[in-house]
Each structure stands twice: as C-alpha cells, then as structure tokens.
Amino acid sequence: MRNIAIKPPLVLVGGGINALSVARHLAPQGITVYALHSTPEAVFASRFIHRIYIPMGLDPVEAWFKWMTSAEAEFLHGAVVLPCCDDGIMLIARHRDALENSYRLIEGNDDVLLAMLDKTETYRLAQRAGVPTPKSRPVRTLEDAVEAADWIGYPCALKPRHGHIFRRVFDAKLFVVKDCDELKRFFDLAQQQESEMLLTEIIPGPENLYRSCFTYLDKQFNPLFLLTKRKSRQFPLGFGLGTHHTSDQYPDPEVAEMGLRFMRGVGLTGYGSVEFKRDPRDGQLKLMECNARFVLIHEMLELSGIPASLLVYNRLADLPLPHESNRRSVNILLPLSDLKACIQLHRRGELTAKEWLISMARPQHFLIFRWNDPGPWLALVYHYWIIKVRKLRYALLRCGRKKWIGQVNAKNINKRAS
C-alpha cells in the first residue's frame, strides 16, 4: 500500500549535477528530497539533499533494488522516484513490477525505456519512425568491424551499445577510429571488457550544429511543454559534454517537430531530451541520442521559465500541474571545461576572440554555484585541490626518488673509477 501524503518524499536516483538541479527547485516547495547514489558525489553536499549511499559492488542497479525493497527503506514507501542517470532508468525498467506497489515511478513503456539505453535499438527505432540517423552497424567480431568500416569510411566512431556500462570501465563515450590499425586496437580493448559495440559514421562540422528538444509527453502523446536549445561548444571536442548552451525563447519548429516525431514514433511517453546534429552535407538533422531522464543541463528548463521538475513530480504525485512563467532565452556555462574547449578551438582556428566575446556578451548561468547553497561548490573545490595536492606530492616523491637514484649511481661510478 502507498503511504498517501500531500507532498510525498522524492528519491533522486544517481546523476550528480542532474539531481542537484531538481533538488534545489523542489526542496523549497516543502518536498523532502533524498539522493540515492553509489559513487562519491561532491555535489550532493547540498542543504536541500538527504544522501543515501549504497555501495554498488559490480552492479548499482541491483544494489539499489535490493536496498529499496528492504525493511530499511520502508520510510520511503509512497515516495516519487525520478531517475537522473541511465542506471536509474534501468532500475525502473527492470523492476517496475516489484517497485510500483511501494513507490511512484515514472510512466513509460519499459521496453522503449531500455531501447533508449541501447544505441543500436535507438537508431533502429528512429529509422522506423522516419527520423534520420548516422550510418551505423552493430559489430560482434573484428571481421564485422573491418567490413563496417569499409562501408562507412574512416574516420569513424566505435561506440558502445550501452554507454552507461561502457563508462564504468573507460573514461570516454566512444573511440574515434582513424584507420584499420586503430580499429583493431580499440576493438580488442572493447572485447576484453565484453562490451557490445557498433560502428557509426562521424557527422562532420562544428559543435554549434547540435540541437536538442526537451519535452514531456502524456499517455496520449501530447506535449506538456516544449523547449529547444543550441550547443555552442563541448569538451573534449567532437565527443564530449556540452560546455556552453543557449535555449531558444520559442521552440525551433524544425527541431521540435523532429523531436516529437521521434518520441511519438518510438512510443516514448514521459520526460525526454532528444539530441540531433545537423549534417552539413545534406542539411538534415540526424539523431545523436535520446535520454528519458533528467540530464546535465536540466537547470536550463527551469531558468527558461518551464517548471519541469515540479511538473514531473506533481504529475506522479497526483497534484495540480504548475504553469509556465514568461519564456526567455538563457545561457548555461561550464566555466573550466568551456575555457579548455575555447583554447583548443582557438588553436585550431575555429574560434576567434570576437566570436568568444559575442557568446559571452549575455548573462551566463552556472550549474553548481549558488549563494544560498554553497556546499556543492565548496565540496568540488576541496576535492579538486585534494587531487592536485596528491598529484604534486606524487610528482615530488618521484622526482626525489630519481634524484636519489642518480646520486647513488654517481657514487658507485666514482668508487669503480677509484
């Protein structure tokens, strides 16, 4: 039985900065916010969040499920559960039947939710819905990979079918493959970790060709809100996280239509963000990915006048839906990463000082720092300098050891000479 409450508690599953934005908007509404996580997250040092740390072992999904169905979690029965990471989506899609009697879960077809975590299935469903995608092919053997690369052409990208599993091992989204030798080396690395991969073409052109559509579709596939945005830069260049984003005051008709066509075509209801890149060769928007959860720049929706966090929460808690405030265009900036991206782009001759100044001319909003909630920012600074000090200490010890070895060798040489 659900514990009926006017404002049930909220459980945010994973996500770091993604979850922080949601907590900061909902906790002031009188909602108790818990963050369920299995990795150290400095950003959860927020006064708006109650942390629940669950050691994950090899699979965070099963660790979270085991805890949520234990007697220890009974105080959360009746809570709204919102995924802020891919493992959170998998938790709900795998275990909805066992969880839905005790928790309020996101709506959606679980097969479709799981398909959004599988790049091969995502592209297959997109093509069936009439949404263009990059040329791609799943590869199970090295022979498959070489044949696919000959068809696609170099350079190409060796992508994991399940990115969230791949990133537990590799600190990268994918491998950029420039020739057959690199393909063999990267494919061997993936096979050692038993990662299922696909080979896909790389859509040419700069980062400012990326477009995204954010929406929430009800069970009749009607959008409860629509927002589109542009990505200016990302780091690492080519295949990284966006470092500078600008929302459109009014939805871009082409991007909105393509995003709705995709979500309706694949049967995805609930919250979704669909990313495209415009191919300069034919002018088409081509699907990059779809996330059926809160993403890194969820804060952009709130700043643009769309109370998305409260809308999703109220819908699942059976409370009246909030209304949009005045729509506006906003910029989101990740300062350090964006600085690195700008330096690299300038060195490559793809960004002038004037272009950078124009992009910075309007007010910029940050994802972590808040005067009324400095904990996450202070925790990140602390961890950043701890890591720097450890690296410096290691470098000094290594340098001192080399110097000592050099002195010992010099003494031995002198002894032999005498």
NORTAVEN-V523254 format. One line per field, one symbol per residue. ss: DSSP state (H for helix, E for strand, C for the rest). A space follows every 50 residues. Layout:
ss=???
This chain:
ss=CCCCCCCCCEEEECCCHHHHHHHHHHHHHCCCEEEEECCCCHHHCCCCCE EEECCCCCCHHHHHHHHHCCHHHHHHCCCEEEECCHHHHHHHHHHHHHHC CCCEECCCCHHHHHHCCCHHHHHHHHHHCCCCECCEEEECCHHHHHHHHH HHCCCEEEEECCHHHHCCCCCCCEEEECCHHHHHHHHHHHHHCCCCEEEE ECCCCCHHHEEEEEEEECCCCCEEEEEEEEEEEEECCCCCEEEEEEECCC CCHHHHHHHHHHHHHHCCCEEEEEEEEECCCCCCEEEEEEECCCCCCCHH HHHCCCCHHHHHHHHHCCCCCCCCCCCCCCEEECHHHHHHHHHHHHHCCC CCHHHHHHHHCCCEECCCCCCCCCHHHHHHHHHHHHHHHHHHHHHHHHHH HHHHHHHHHHHHHHHHHC
